[in-house]
Amino acid sequence: MATGDIENARRGTDMSQSLERETTSSEYGDLGPPSISDVETVREKPPEQRASSATGNSFSLRRTVTRRETVLSRIRSRAPIGNFTHPLQHEKTAADLVVDFDGPDDPYRPLNWAMKKKIITTALYGFTTMSASWASSSYSAGTQQVAEDFHVGTQVATLGTTLFLFGFGIGPLLWAPLSEVYGRKNAVLPPMFVAACFAFATAVSKDIQSVMITRFWAGFFASAPVTNTGGVIGDLFPSTQRGFAIASYAMAVVLGPVFGPIVSAALVVQPSLRWRWTEYLTGILQLFVLALDVIFLDESYPPRLLVYKARRLRIQGGNWALHAKFEEWDVSLKELASKFLVRPIQLLVTPICGLIALYASFCYGILYMQLGAIPIIFAEHRGWGQVVSVLPFLAILVGTVLGAAINVYNQFRYNRIVKTSGKNVVPEARLPPMAFGSIMFAAGMFTTGWTADPRYPWIAPVIGLAMTGLGFFTIFQAAINYLVDTFHKYAASAVAANNFSNM
């Protein structure tokens, strides 16, 4: 047994030595390092040197790296990207990169413009407003001829005035918010050009449907200056001077309905002109005023002016980080519709704006009813000619001038209150002329109605019309002054709410 075990052990030893020789001696050379230290040395070498030392040959094994693997390795080696945020969320901009006015006395600020420039700007916006309100009443003188040409009733032909006023009330809901986003000038001049085009379209209409449609859109686009002029005056004048400027603006609103029927009546009696030339003249007048606006008007909305200033500084200095605060906000169409277009409606449901607009719109509607009664009183009842019968419209102009004088006096009173109270005057100081005007407005209507009969002298209803004009002007101007003082930042939207209620 012992001899057998010794023989088996010798055979096992020979077999292990044979296997070792087979393992270490291969066609690739001696792969087994003699010691553990040699293994560590081989591991520390680069792959190509490791293979060379292992095989004992001079050649090295290299692996070809493709472009795809290089790009992927770069991507994998990048630092992880943080969570995405909303594109409108950003860090607060450094104050020195935000362009603003250079102090309260900066001549670039509209409040610091030269008085001559303020007067020219106010006058041009006033003429633009007059051309818009002119279009509202110039059509009325030719309604009888419209009915004859298109074989419809007089009531249907009168619908042209109604639809114009309907568009006149809806338009401010769009133009006022646009002026607070894109500036006053950009929200007035393009709509006025479109309004002039629709005036010409009315003049060449071939059927009554075209007349009605074009009259509506003419009123819709012509409402832009009526709405935004109040905001322009708020941009240009402090509260101690604003009453004088709004007096001129309110005069422009009244001058259109006064002179429009008179001039139109002189046109329709000419056989070669007739009613179509009332619309041609309206379009020509609007384009003429628009040309003056394009040449002489400057933007007056302070946030938009700062955008222009920042743009100029970026070009001049090469610092493209400069910007106006207004440029940090990028409005979308959805936000414009949901936030800005509904702002006049939101103001209209407030007690302050709603009650003022309700009363002003009531007086506005009564005034237009009174304008329609003038030809009936003096042409049908008294037998005056077509042109002479509309001359009593001038009585409303006389009352308007008297109302302007009352509002100018109230402005001096307002300034005294500001001086004595340390500039802590509430907008209600604008309202006393409205209280006086409400009495005169009602008294004028009663006087005109009671003396419309031919038994009374013609001067009696004319005096009543003058009283009505005085009352309407003081009510209208006090309402505009009050709304601009109360909602100074959103003055255009407040005036738009007032005009919308005039429907």
VENLIN-V457103 format. One record per run of one state. SS is the DSSP state (h for helix, s for strand, l for the rest). FROM is the first residue (numbers start at 1). TO is the last residue. If there is no record, write none. Layout:
# VENLIN-V457103
SS|FROM|TO ; SS|FROM|TO
This chain:
# VENLIN-V457103
l|1|1 ; h|2|24 ; l|25|25 ; s|26|26 ; l|27|28 ; s|29|29 ; l|30|35 ; h|36|44 ; l|45|46 ; h|47|55 ; l|56|66 ; h|67|77 ; l|78|94 ; h|95|97 ; s|98|99 ; l|100|109 ; h|110|112 ; l|113|114 ; h|115|150 ; l|151|153 ; h|154|182 ; l|183|184 ; h|185|187 ; l|188|188 ; h|189|203 ; l|204|207 ; h|208|236 ; l|237|238 ; h|239|268 ; l|269|275 ; h|276|296 ; l|297|301 ; h|302|317 ; l|318|322 ; s|323|324 ; h|325|328 ; l|329|332 ; h|333|340 ; l|341|342 ; h|343|348 ; l|349|350 ; h|351|380 ; l|381|387 ; h|388|390 ; l|391|392 ; h|393|421 ; l|422|426 ; h|427|430 ; l|431|431 ; h|432|450 ; l|451|457 ; h|458|486 ; l|487|490 ; h|491|500 ; l|501|503
